[in-house]
């Protein structure tokens, strides 16, 4: 007869590693504008799934796409600026 045991000890042994670190939370916070812009873009696309897109829908998708792109560019520029050392040579 085989005994059925729980795996809780195996799972809870790594409990400290299951939570995001402060660095991971900071990275998520920095990327939040990109995430929200992508959600807005998805929402704009979802609205047009079950119907023929109107001119307003087309503009909404185009604006959302520009906002998503602008958020990505801002994130990349911020990351590039953080990587450079300050001061003039």
C-alpha positions as CSV (number, residue, x, y, z in Angstrom):
1,X,0.0,0.0,0.0
2,X,1.3,3.4,-1.0
3,X,1.0,6.3,1.3
4,X,-0.3,9.6,-0.1
5,X,1.7,12.5,1.4
6,X,1.3,16.1,0.8
7,X,3.9,18.1,-1.0
8,X,3.4,21.2,1.2
9,X,6.8,20.8,2.8
10,X,8.4,20.8,-0.6
11,X,6.4,23.8,-1.7
12,X,6.8,25.8,1.4
13,X,10.5,25.2,1.5
14,X,10.9,27.7,-1.3
15,X,8.3,30.1,0.1
16,X,10.9,32.9,0.5
17,X,11.8,32.7,-3.2
18,X,8.2,32.8,-4.4
19,X,7.6,36.5,-3.6
20,X,8.9,39.1,-5.9
21,X,12.0,40.9,-4.8
22,X,12.2,44.7,-4.3
23,X,14.2,44.9,-7.6
24,X,11.5,43.0,-9.4
25,X,8.8,45.2,-8.0
26,X,10.7,48.3,-9.0
27,X,11.1,46.9,-12.6
28,X,7.4,46.3,-12.8
29,X,6.7,49.8,-11.5
30,X,9.0,51.2,-14.2
31,X,7.3,49.2,-16.9
32,X,3.8,50.0,-15.7
33,X,3.2,52.8,-18.3
34,X,4.0,50.3,-21.1
35,X,1.8,47.7,-19.6
36,X,-1.1,50.1,-19.3
37,X,-0.6,51.4,-22.8
38,X,-0.6,47.8,-24.1
39,X,-3.9,47.1,-22.2
40,X,-5.4,50.2,-23.8
41,X,-4.3,49.0,-27.3
42,X,-5.8,45.6,-26.6
43,X,-9.0,47.1,-25.5
44,X,-9.2,49.2,-28.7
45,X,-8.6,46.0,-30.8
46,X,-11.2,44.0,-28.8
47,X,-13.9,46.6,-29.5
48,X,-13.4,46.0,-33.2
49,X,-13.4,42.2,-33.2
50,X,-17.2,41.7,-33.6
51,X,-17.9,44.5,-36.0
52,X,-16.6,46.4,-38.9
53,X,-14.3,49.1,-37.5
54,X,-15.7,52.6,-37.9
55,X,-13.5,55.7,-38.5
56,X,-13.7,56.4,-34.7
57,X,-12.5,52.8,-34.0
58,X,-9.6,53.3,-36.4
59,X,-8.6,56.5,-34.8
60,X,-8.8,54.9,-31.3
61,X,-6.6,52.0,-32.4
62,X,-4.1,54.4,-34.0
63,X,-3.9,56.6,-30.9
64,X,-3.5,53.6,-28.6
65,X,-0.7,52.2,-30.9
66,X,1.1,55.6,-30.7
67,X,0.7,55.7,-26.9
68,X,2.1,52.2,-26.6
69,X,5.0,53.1,-28.8
70,X,5.7,56.3,-27.0
71,X,5.6,54.5,-23.6
72,X,8.1,51.9,-24.9
73,X,10.4,54.7,-26.3
74,X,10.2,56.6,-22.9
75,X,11.1,53.4,-21.1
76,X,14.1,52.7,-23.4
77,X,15.3,56.3,-23.1
78,X,15.0,56.2,-19.4
79,X,17.0,52.9,-19.3
80,X,19.6,54.3,-21.6
81,X,19.9,57.5,-19.6
82,X,20.2,55.5,-16.3
83,X,23.1,53.5,-17.9
84,X,25.2,56.5,-18.8
85,X,27.3,58.2,-16.2
86,X,26.6,61.8,-15.5
87,X,28.8,64.8,-16.0
88,X,30.5,66.3,-19.0
89,X,34.0,65.3,-20.1
